[in-house]
């Protein structure tokens, strides 16, 4: 009997592996349908996702204003009015959303028109810039090292495709599609703002719910504390990265745009926006944006201005990397350049531009969790060794 039971038990892992392989095969076989179903589900819950995202971005200013308002106590004679301190959360929520509304109006009224104008000017000037580049390479001596690469022939071959792709009608069509898409998602954005309002007001109850859930899932106090520590580290990394990089990117946008305006470079707001956006990629972002801006400046304004702009941007990026950004961050994320390069390459390969921007904070989070896990394991093993 024991032998028969052993023979039956031997087949259980094999059956489980076979079932898992079948599930994986069916998943890959219906990958398109599964992806479509996931995207439809994400679209349905998009108001909730927007709400969580808005609440997360607004959490730091909301918490800061609330703490300041909690200290406000107005004395009138012998009476102390504590209305503001008692309703600090509601008042801080109203203040944050009013400030957010002003920021949105400022961006839509001033920043967006400037960037859009620069974008359309660049699109209309692309054929002229291509002609200038072709003329430069055609006039090179035959023994020139650049002439051997046949860059002009390659550019001439694809110039019509490039012109058609970024022509004004194409831009108008893409802009129209973007407006239609934005109008379609306007309801989700509005509902997201409403949801974020309630999330900020009830954040204590939400935190208490997750605390109780953690206690229900993990009976071991060590596992509970470790879970809390992991999520605290993730939250700290994300808040530090988003807040510090967001403020530093605004500084990069303003400084880069100012430098370009001083040297009379066209499309300054658009190129400044490129500098600000790419700043979210540590180490590599500033290099990529400086190269893009310098090449476009070289094409539009000549060699002398291109060199001046490149030197100015490199000097500013050195000041930013060594003085400005560390003081904004206060606590460094300690991201090694190798980790950044690996994360950006993998994120860009699988998820495109969005993956390049999201890869670094995700990689830092994974690194932080692994370090916390290793530290906790070393402490546990160290205690075991002491007992022995």
C-alpha positions, 0 to 999 in steps of 0.5 A: 500500500505504501508503495502504491501511495508513493507512486500516486504521490509521485504523479502529483507534482507532474500533474501540477506542472502540466496544468501550469504549462497548459495555462501558460500556453493558453495565456500566450495563445490568447495574448491579444485577447487577454491584453485587450481585456486588461486594457478595457478593464483599466479604461473602466477603472481609469477614474479611480486610477487618476484619483489615486495618482492625483491624490499621491501628487497632492499629498505632500503640499496637502500634508504640509498646509494641514500641519501649518493650519493645525497650529493656527489659533486666534486669540480675541480677548480671553477667547481662543478661536480654534475653527481653523485648526479643527477644520485644517484638513478641509481647509487645506484640501480647498487650498490645494485644489484652488492652487492646482486650478491656478497652475492648470490655468497658467499652463493652459494659458501661457506655457502650452501656447508657447510650446505649441507655437514652437512645435508648429514653427519647427514642423514648418521649418523642417524641410529648410533644415534638411536642405541645409544639412544636405547642402553641408554634406554635399559640399564636403571634400571627397576625402573627408571622413564624414563623406565616407558614411554617405549621410547625405544619401541616407538623409535624401532617401528618407527626407520625404518620409520625414517631411510628410510625417512631421508636416503641418497637416500631419501635426494638425491631424495628430493635434485633432486626434489628441483633442478628441482623445482628451475630450473623451477622457475629460470625464475620467479626469474630472472624476479622478479629481473628485475621487482624489478629493475624497482620498485626501480627506479620508486618508487616515481611514484608508491608512487604518484599513490597510493597517488592519488588513496587514494585521489580518494577513500576517499573524507574525509581528515580525512579518507585519513590521517588515511589510510596513517597513517595505511599503514605507520605503517604497512610499519614501522613494516615490515621494522623494523621486517625484517631488524632487525631480518634479521641482528640479525639472521645472528649474531645468525648464526655466534655466534651459529656456532662458539660456536659449532665449539669451542666445536667440535660439528658435523653438526655445520653449519647446527645447526647454521643455525637452530639457525639463522632461528628460531630467526625470531620467537620472544621469542619462536624461541631461546628456540626451537633452543637451545633445538634442538641444545642441544639434538643433541649435547647431542646425538653426543658428550655426556652429558658434552658437551651438558650441556656446549653448552646449557649454552653457548647458553642460555647466548648468547640468554640473551645477544642478547635479552637484549643488541644486538637486542634492539640496532639493532631494535632501536624502539621496536615492543613491542610484548607481549609473550602471543601475540607471543604464540597465533600467532605462535600456530594459524599460525603453526596449519593452515599454518605449519612452514611458518605460524609460521614465518609469524604469528608474523609480521602479528599479530603485524600489526593487533595489530598496526592497532587496536591501531591506530583505537582505538586512532583515535576513542578516539580522535574523541569521545573526541572532540565530548564530548568537543563540548557538 
